[in-house]
Amino acid sequence: MENDNLLSYRLRSLRSRKRTIRKDVEKQIRKKYQRSKELWKIRRNIPLIPLDQPYQKGFIRFFVVRDDVKRSKDGDFFESILKKINTSMFSETRKFLQKKKKFGRRIYVEKRQKLDRIYSWEWDHPKYGFTARERQFFAKHESYCPKRKTSEIYYEFTEPWRFTLRIRPNMITHYKPVDLALEKEYADLESYLWQHKVVGIVNKTIHGKSYSWKSKKEDTPLIKSKKYFHYKMSATEIAESFLDEKSII
């Protein structure tokens, strides 16, 4: 009789067994996630090896401060701004052309290159370190993002005429050695971690949220909210309607 009671205590419920299996799966996913991060750091920190004979691969285009602006007293000031908003573009040829369809024909037009935008989460970031004077040369804009279905705020440089484009050969002087075993292990881990169900578990248990691609929406003002359109009558109109009802009575 006592043996039967001990046996019943040792038996685990179905819910307990499922919970144990789920916890084991989460532990394995967490270990693989940590290992993938370690491999990513190892791959990134592999030192570059200089080539015996450097070679050219296409051309690169970037912005520089105009000569007349550079010779002025504010030359260094605009140099510091350009370091934070400069962009570069690669091309196989010096012309920097791209295909475009016009009137049923494909033609080549020059690629447009603009200075980098500074978004709201970068505006106060210590990485950029904008001074009070530098902020005066940026204008605040707002654009709608169809992916997030929200409006994004960004800052754009107001005097791009102070910079000009320059082209130079893109020289390859170093190369990074490839570790085949490391690359294979990293590729296997990434293939596993990017599965649909695994991504959900990673976002929920490690990152602490169910949907990593959704950002927290800011409080929308009453005029832009949906509730505003359900109440089209103003406060004065509502008051006047009450007065009319009292006058009728």
C-alpha positions as CSV (number, residue, x, y, z in Angstrom):
1,M,0.0,0.0,0.0
2,E,2.8,2.4,0.9
3,N,4.6,1.5,-2.3
4,D,1.5,2.5,-4.3
5,N,1.3,5.8,-2.6
6,L,5.0,6.5,-3.3
7,L,4.5,5.6,-6.9
8,S,1.6,8.0,-7.2
9,Y,3.7,10.8,-5.8
10,R,6.5,10.1,-8.3
11,L,4.2,10.3,-11.3
12,R,4.2,13.8,-12.8
13,S,1.2,15.4,-14.4
14,L,1.0,16.1,-18.1
15,R,1.2,19.9,-17.5
16,S,4.4,19.5,-15.5
17,R,6.0,17.3,-18.2
18,K,5.1,19.9,-20.9
19,R,6.5,22.7,-18.8
20,T,9.8,20.8,-18.4
21,I,10.1,20.2,-22.1
22,R,9.4,23.9,-22.9
23,K,12.0,25.0,-20.4
24,D,14.6,22.6,-21.9
25,V,13.9,24.0,-25.4
26,E,14.3,27.5,-24.1
27,K,17.6,26.7,-22.5
28,Q,18.9,25.2,-25.7
29,I,17.8,28.2,-27.7
30,R,19.4,30.6,-25.2
31,K,22.7,28.6,-25.4
32,K,22.7,28.7,-29.2
33,Y,21.9,32.4,-29.1
34,Q,24.8,33.2,-26.8
35,R,27.1,31.1,-28.9
36,S,26.1,32.9,-32.1
37,K,26.9,36.3,-30.4
38,E,30.3,35.0,-29.4
39,L,31.0,33.8,-32.9
40,W,29.9,37.1,-34.3
41,K,32.4,39.0,-32.1
42,I,35.1,36.6,-33.1
43,R,34.4,37.0,-36.8
44,R,34.3,40.8,-36.4
45,N,37.6,41.0,-34.5
46,I,39.6,38.9,-36.9
47,P,42.6,41.2,-37.9
48,L,43.0,42.3,-41.4
49,I,46.1,41.2,-43.4
50,P,47.7,43.6,-45.8
51,L,48.0,42.6,-49.4
52,D,51.3,42.3,-51.1
53,Q,49.9,44.0,-54.2
54,P,46.9,46.3,-53.6
55,Y,44.4,46.5,-56.5
56,Q,41.6,48.8,-57.5
57,K,37.9,47.8,-57.5
58,G,35.6,50.5,-58.9
59,F,35.3,54.0,-57.6
60,I,33.9,55.6,-54.4
61,R,32.1,58.9,-54.2
62,F,31.8,61.0,-51.0
63,F,31.3,64.6,-49.8
64,V,34.1,67.1,-49.0
65,V,34.0,70.7,-47.8
66,R,34.2,73.2,-50.6
67,D,37.5,74.9,-51.0
68,D,36.2,78.4,-50.4
69,V,34.3,77.2,-47.3
70,K,37.4,75.3,-46.1
71,R,39.6,78.5,-46.3
72,S,37.1,80.5,-44.3
73,K,37.1,80.9,-40.5
74,D,34.4,78.3,-40.2
75,G,36.2,75.6,-42.2
76,D,36.9,73.4,-39.2
77,F,33.4,73.8,-37.9
78,F,31.8,72.5,-41.1
79,E,34.4,69.7,-41.3
80,S,33.2,68.4,-37.9
81,I,29.6,68.5,-39.2
82,L,30.5,66.6,-42.4
83,K,32.1,63.8,-40.4
84,K,28.7,63.1,-38.8
85,I,26.5,63.3,-41.9
86,N,28.8,62.2,-44.7
87,T,27.8,59.3,-47.0
88,S,29.7,57.2,-49.5
89,M,28.6,55.4,-52.7
90,F,30.3,52.7,-54.7
91,S,30.3,52.3,-58.5
92,E,32.1,50.1,-61.0
93,T,32.7,53.1,-63.3
94,R,33.5,56.7,-62.6
95,K,30.1,57.9,-64.0
96,F,27.9,56.5,-61.2
97,L,25.0,55.7,-63.4
98,Q,21.8,53.7,-62.8
99,K,19.1,52.3,-65.1
100,K,15.8,54.0,-65.3
101,K,12.7,53.4,-67.4
102,K,11.4,56.4,-69.4
103,F,8.7,56.2,-72.1
104,G,9.1,52.5,-72.4
105,R,12.9,52.7,-72.8
106,R,15.6,52.0,-70.3
107,I,18.1,54.9,-70.0
108,Y,21.0,55.6,-67.7
109,V,20.8,58.5,-65.3
110,E,23.2,59.7,-62.7
111,K,22.8,58.3,-59.2
112,R,21.6,60.9,-56.6
113,Q,23.6,61.1,-53.4
114,K,22.5,63.1,-50.4
115,L,23.8,63.8,-47.0
116,D,22.8,61.5,-44.1
117,R,19.7,62.3,-42.1
118,I,19.8,62.4,-38.3
119,Y,16.8,60.7,-36.7
120,S,15.3,61.6,-33.4
121,W,16.9,58.7,-31.5
122,E,20.3,59.8,-32.9
123,W,19.9,63.6,-32.3
124,D,20.9,63.4,-28.6
125,H,23.1,60.3,-28.9
126,P,26.6,60.9,-27.4
127,K,28.1,59.2,-30.5
128,Y,27.3,62.3,-32.6
129,G,27.7,64.9,-29.9
130,F,26.0,67.8,-31.6
131,T,26.8,71.2,-30.1
132,A,24.3,74.0,-29.7
133,R,25.8,75.9,-32.7
134,E,25.7,72.8,-34.9
135,R,22.1,72.1,-34.2
136,Q,21.2,75.5,-35.6
137,F,22.2,74.3,-39.1
138,F,19.6,71.4,-39.1
139,A,15.9,71.6,-39.8
140,K,13.3,69.3,-38.3
141,H,11.1,67.3,-40.6
142,E,8.5,64.6,-40.2
143,S,7.7,61.7,-42.6
144,Y,5.3,58.8,-42.6
145,C,6.8,55.3,-42.4
146,P,4.4,52.8,-44.1
147,K,6.2,49.8,-42.5
148,R,5.8,50.9,-38.9
149,K,2.6,52.9,-39.8
150,T,3.9,55.8,-37.7
151,S,5.5,59.2,-38.4
152,E,9.2,59.5,-38.0
153,I,11.0,62.7,-37.0
154,Y,14.4,63.5,-38.6
155,Y,16.8,66.4,-38.9
156,E,18.3,67.5,-42.2
157,F,21.3,69.8,-42.9
158,T,20.0,73.1,-44.3
159,E,23.1,74.3,-46.2
160,P,24.2,71.3,-48.4
161,W,25.8,73.8,-50.9
162,R,28.8,74.0,-48.5
163,F,29.8,70.5,-49.5
164,T,30.7,69.0,-52.9
165,L,31.1,65.5,-54.2
166,R,34.5,63.9,-54.9
167,I,35.4,60.7,-56.6
168,R,38.5,58.6,-56.0
169,P,39.6,55.0,-56.9
170,N,38.5,52.4,-54.4
171,M,41.7,50.6,-53.5
172,I,41.7,47.2,-51.8
173,T,44.7,47.1,-49.5
174,H,43.8,44.5,-46.9
175,Y,41.8,41.2,-46.7
176,K,40.2,39.3,-43.9
177,P,41.1,35.6,-43.6
178,V,38.2,33.1,-43.6
179,D,37.9,30.3,-41.0
180,L,35.7,27.7,-42.7
181,A,34.8,25.8,-39.5
182,L,33.8,29.0,-37.7
183,E,31.8,30.2,-40.7
184,K,29.9,26.9,-41.0
185,E,29.1,26.9,-37.3
186,Y,27.9,30.5,-37.4
187,A,25.8,29.8,-40.5
188,D,24.1,26.8,-38.9
189,L,23.3,28.7,-35.8
190,E,21.8,31.7,-37.8
191,S,19.8,29.3,-39.9
192,Y,18.3,27.7,-36.7
193,L,17.7,31.0,-34.8
194,W,15.9,32.7,-37.7
195,Q,13.2,30.1,-37.9
196,H,9.8,31.5,-37.3
197,K,9.0,29.8,-34.0
198,V,12.5,30.2,-32.7
199,V,12.5,34.0,-33.4
200,G,9.3,34.3,-31.4
201,I,10.9,32.5,-28.4
202,V,14.0,34.6,-28.6
203,N,12.1,37.8,-28.7
204,K,9.9,36.8,-25.8
205,T,12.4,35.2,-23.4
206,I,15.7,37.0,-24.2
207,H,14.7,40.4,-25.6
208,G,11.6,40.6,-23.3
209,K,9.0,41.4,-25.9
210,S,6.8,39.5,-28.3
211,Y,7.3,41.6,-31.4
212,S,10.7,43.0,-32.0
213,W,9.7,45.0,-35.1
214,K,7.0,47.0,-33.3
215,S,8.2,50.2,-31.7
216,K,6.4,51.8,-28.8
217,K,4.0,54.3,-30.2
218,E,4.1,57.8,-28.7
219,D,1.1,59.5,-27.3
220,T,-0.8,60.9,-30.2
221,P,-2.5,64.3,-29.6
222,L,-6.3,64.4,-29.5
223,I,-6.6,66.0,-33.0
224,K,-4.7,63.1,-34.6
225,S,-6.4,60.4,-32.6
226,K,-9.3,58.3,-33.9
227,K,-11.5,59.4,-31.0
228,Y,-11.5,63.0,-32.3
229,F,-13.4,62.1,-35.4
230,H,-16.2,60.5,-33.4
231,Y,-16.9,63.8,-31.7
232,K,-17.1,66.4,-34.4
233,M,-19.1,68.9,-32.3
234,S,-17.1,71.5,-30.5
235,A,-17.6,72.4,-26.8
236,T,-19.4,75.6,-27.8
237,E,-21.8,73.8,-30.1
238,I,-22.6,71.3,-27.4
239,A,-23.3,74.1,-24.9
240,E,-25.5,75.9,-27.4
241,S,-27.5,72.7,-28.0
242,F,-28.2,72.5,-24.3
243,L,-29.3,76.1,-24.2
244,D,-31.6,75.6,-27.1
245,E,-33.2,72.6,-25.4
246,K,-33.8,74.6,-22.2
247,S,-35.3,77.5,-24.2
248,I,-37.7,75.1,-25.9
249,I,-38.7,73.7,-22.5
